[in-house]
Amino acid sequence: DEESGASTHSITDRTLRALGGCPKLKHLDLSWCRGISDEFLGELVDKTDTLETLSIRGCAQITDIFLEGHSNDAVQITGCKLKQPHTLAIHIRGWTCE
């Protein structure tokens, strides 16, 4: 990651698919993970009922497709920048984007 110098290049969609099988996953920080996509991130969030917080800071490739497409309204998402001006809709649905 840019701040700590740790490598996040090995976090990919394949990793997200594997994490979808973790029934106790509550908090996930995927900041600066550039190898993940809207599709697989949405799949993970939808499959993980226990997920409470998700940080995607620095994941510029994650778009409104994920933010508006997943069905887990309980998860608090931080660190995202919207590509479209849908901020009001997202705050109404209970999401937090910084």
C-alpha positions, 0 to 999 in steps of 0.5 A: 500500500502507498502508506505502509509500503506493503504489497497488495498486488496479490489481492485479486478477484480470485482472493475475493471469491475465496473470502466469500466462504468466510462466515465470520468475516466482519471487517475487510480493508481492501484499500489500494487493492487494484486487482479487484473488480466490481463484479467479484467485490459485489459477489463477496459483499452479497454472500457475506451476511456478517460483513459490517465494514468494507474499506476500498480506499484507493480502489479507483477501479471500483465504480457505481456498478458495485456501489449500486449493484450489491444487495447487502445494505448493512455493510458500511463502505468507506473510502470510495469515490463515486463516478456519478453524482449519486451521493444522496441515494447512497446516503439514504441506503445507509452507505457511507462514502468518504 
